[in-house]
C-alpha cells in the first residue's frame, strides 16, 4: 500500500490508474490539490501503486543526459501568435494527427482542465498554450497503453512529473510513443482559479466552447495577457500583473508543495522532447523580433525521431534558428 508523502507527491495519478481493484482515488485536499486516497477495505496489497510511484525513483527516470537544444518557431505568423511561445507543440500535434496518430494533452472540457486523447487536430485549439492549472489525467494512461498495444502512434504532452508517471505506469519503452514535457513553472490548483472566475463574475459563463488563454500575445510575447473567450465573445482580459491569480502564480505563492522540491527542474529530462519559451533569444539572434515568441526544443540525441528539428523542418512549417549544445542561462 502506497504511503503518500504530501510534500513530494505530484498528483500524477499513476497509482490510481494502476490499481487493479480501484482502491485508490485522487481527491482534493483543502487547498484544492489532488492526492491519492486509499480504501483499505478494497486494497489487496499487490504493491502495484508503490511500484509506479515516482517519489524516490528520479535517478531511474532521469537517464537521458545527452541531449541537443534548438531554437525554433512556426513560419506561419498568424498561427504562431495563437501559441504561448514559438508554436512547436502545435506543430507536433499537427504532424502526429496527420500521420494517423493520437495526441494526449490537457484541454478545458466540461468546465475543468483534463487530459483528453484525440486523433483530430481541430481539437488542439482547446489544448494550445500554457495552462497554469493542474490538469486531471483521469484514465488517460490506460487508454494510451491500449492504443500503444494496437501499434497506434501516440504523443503525450504534459508536465515532467506527468510524463514520469506515464512512463512508470507503462513499465517499458514503446517505439510508437513520443513523450513531450514542458519547461514547467509549477501548478496552482483549479480551486483557486475557480475562485478567480467567481470574483470576476464570469464562472457561470465558462462552457465547452470557452478558450482560456493564459499567455495572450496581443501586447507581445514579453507582455502576456490573460484572456477568456466564450465562443467568439471575449468575457475577460487583463495583464498578468493585474489579477491576483497570475500574480500568485508568478511569485510562486500558489504552487503545489512538490513543485518547490521538483526533481525535474534541471537539464536532465524524462521525456523524448522538451519544449518551452526561449527567453534570452536576443543573445542568439541579435535581430530577432520578440513580439511573436520563440521556442526552445531539447531532444534526446538518440531519439526524438522525425521531431529532431533539423530533419522535421524539411517537411513542415517550422524554422530552426540554430542548434545549441546547452540551455541559455
N, C-alpha and C positions, 0 to 999 in steps of 0.2 A: 504493500500500500504506500502510495506516494505521501511524503511529508512536505507539504508546500511551504517554502520559505518566502514570506510576503515581501522581504527586502530584495529578493533576487528573481522571483517568478515574473516572467514577461507576459503571461497570459496567452501563450501561443496556441493553446488548446490541443496540443498533440496527445496529452494524457486522456482528455475527454473522448477524442476520436478513436484511440486505440483500445479503449476498454471494451471487452467482449460482452459485458453484461450491463452496459450503460449505467454503471455505478457512479460515474463522475459527470458533474455538470458545472459549467462555468457560471458563476453568479457574481453579481455586482456587490462590492463592499460599500461602506458608507460614503466613500469618495466617488464611486461610480466606476471603479476599475474591476475588471473581470479576474476572478480567481477560482481554481477548482474546488468544488465541494464534493465530498465523498459520502455516499450512502453505505455505511459499514454493513448494513444488513444484506446488501447486494454483492459486496466485494467478495471475490473468490481467491484473493491473494495470489494472483498469477504473476504479479510484478511487471506486467507489460507497461504500466504507467511510469514506473521508475526507470525502465529501460529507455523510454523515449524522452524523459525529462532532460532538458539541455543544461540544467544547472550542474556545474562541475565537469561538463564534457567539452568545454571550449577548445581544448587542445586537440580533441578528436575532430571537431568540426572545422576549425580554422587551420586547414592544411595547405592551402594553395598560396604560397608566398611569392611565387614567380609570376608576376602579372605585368601587363603592359597598359599604359594610360594614353588616352587620346582626348583631344578637344574636338567637338563636332557640333553641328547644328543642321536643322532641316532647311532645305533650299527654299521651300515654299513659305514665304514670309507670313502670309495670312494664317496658315496652319500653325506655324511656329509661335505666333503671338497667342494662340489658344493654350499653349503648353507652359508649364512653370519655368523650364529652363530652355534648352535647345531643341526639345521635342524628340529625343531619341527613343524614349519609351513608347511614344506614339508610333514611330517607325517600326519598332519591334512588333507592336500589336498588329500593324498593317501587314507586315511580312508574314507573321505566323498564321494569321487568318487567311491570307492569300494562297497559302500552300495547303489549306485544309486542316490546319492545326487549331488548337484550343488555347484560349487565353484565360487565365485566372488572376483577377486583380480586384482591388477594393472599389466599390461603387455605392453611391447613395440610392438605395431602393427601399421602399416600404418605410420611409422615414428613419432609416438607420444606415450606418456605413457597414457594409459587409462584403466579403469576397464572393464574387459570382464567377461562373465559368461560362464562356460563350465562344462560338466559332464565327461570330458576326462582328466585323469591325465597327459597324454603326453603334454598337453598344459601348464602344470606348469613349464616347462623349460623356458618359457617366463616370468613367474611370480616370479620365485625363486630369493631370495636375496634382499638386501636393494636397494632402488631406491631413490636417492637423488634429486628428482624432484617432483613437484606436479602433481598428476595424474588427468585426466579428468574423471568424473563419468558418463557423458552423461545421458542416461535414465535408468541406472542400477537399481536405486531404484524402478522404475516402474516394471521392469522385475522381480526383486526379489519378490515384492509384489504379482505379478501374480503367480509365482511359489509357494509361500507360501500358497496362497489360493487354489492351486491344491494339497496341502498336500505334496509337494516336500520338501526334506531336503535341506537347503541352508546354506553354511558357507561364511561369508563375512569377508575379511581381508583388513584392511586399517588403516589409522591414527586414533587417538582417535576422532578428530573432524569429520571425515568421518563416523565413527560408530555412533556418536551422531546425525549427520544429517540423517542417515538411520533410527534410532530409532524414531526420531521426525516425520519423513515423514510417517512411518508406523502407528504411533499413538497408537499402542498397542503391547503387547508381543505375540510372536509366539513360541510355543514349538519346532517347527521344524526349527527354525533359531538359528544359532550359530554365535556370533559376536566375532571376534578376532582383537584386536588392537595391534599395535606395540609400543614399547617404542621409541618415536619419538624425533629426534634432531631438527626438523624443515624442512621447504620445500623451496628450491630455485625455481625460475621459469624456465620453459622449454626454454624460450627465451635466458637465459644465457647459458644453456647447448648447444643450437644450435650455439651460438657464439663460444663456446669452440670447437665444431666439425669443424666449418668453419676455425678457426685459425690453426687447425691441419690438414686442407685439407682432411678431411675424411667425411664431411657432405654428399657428393654425393655417398658414399659407404655404407651408412646405409640403410638397407631394412628389409623386413618382417622376414628374416632368421637371422638377426643380434642378437647377445646376448651381452648385455651391463652389465658388472659385476662391480659394484662399490666397491666390497669387495672381490676381488680375493685373495685366500689364498695361492698362490704359495710360498710366503715367510713366511706364518704362519698367524694365526688369529690376532696376535698383530701387523703385518706389512702388512696391506692390500694394494692391487694394483688395480688401475682402469684399466680394460682391456675390449676391444671391439673386438668381432669376427663377421665377415661377413661369415656366413656359417662355414666352417672349417678353414678359414684363419683368423689369428689374424691381425687386422689392427692398433691397438693402445694398448700400455700398459705403465703405469708409476706409481710410488709410489704416494700415496695420498699427500705426502709432496712436490711433484714435478710439479703439474699442478695447474693453478690458480683456476679452478672450485672447486676442492677438498679443496684447502686452504681457499677460501672464505667461503665454507660451514663449515669447521671445526672451523673457527674463528668467526662464526655467523655474517658474513658480508652480506650475500646474502639472508637471510631468509625473509619470508613474515612478515609484521608488526605484525600480530596477533600472530605469533609464540613467540614473545618476551613477550607477555602477556597471554600465553596459560594457561587456567584453568585446563587442563588435565595433567599437568606435576606434578603429585602427586600420592600417593598410592591409593587414591580413583579412581576408573575407571568406565567407562560407558559400558564396554564390559563384555562378559562372560569369556573371556580368554585374557590375555595379554602375549605377548612374546617379548623377546629381548635378548641382549647379557648379559651373566652373568660375567661382569667384577669383578675381585676380587675373582674368583672361588678358587684360590690357598689358600685362607684363610679357605675355607670349606673342600677342598680335597688337602692335602699337596702334594700328589704325582701326582697331575693332570698334564697332558701334554697340554699346552695351544695352541699348534700349530693348532689343528683341530677345536676348538671352542666349547663353551657350551652355552646353552640357559637357561634363567630364565623363568619360567612359573608362572603366577598368575591366579588363578581360583576362582570363587565365591564358597564359601563353601556349598551353597545351590543350585549350578548349575554346568554347565560345562559337565554334563552327562558323556558319555564314554570318554571324553577327560581328566578327572581327571587322572593325570599320573599314580598313584599307581594302578588304575584299568586298564587303557589303555595299560600299558606296558605288561600286561599278554597276550595280543593278538596282539602285534605289535612289531616293531623293535626299540623301544626307551628304554633307561635305565634311571631310576630316581636315582640320586645320594643320595639326602637327602631332606626331607621336611624342609622348613624354614617357620617361622611364620612372618618374616619381610624381607624387601629387604636388600641386602648387602649395606653397606654405600659406 
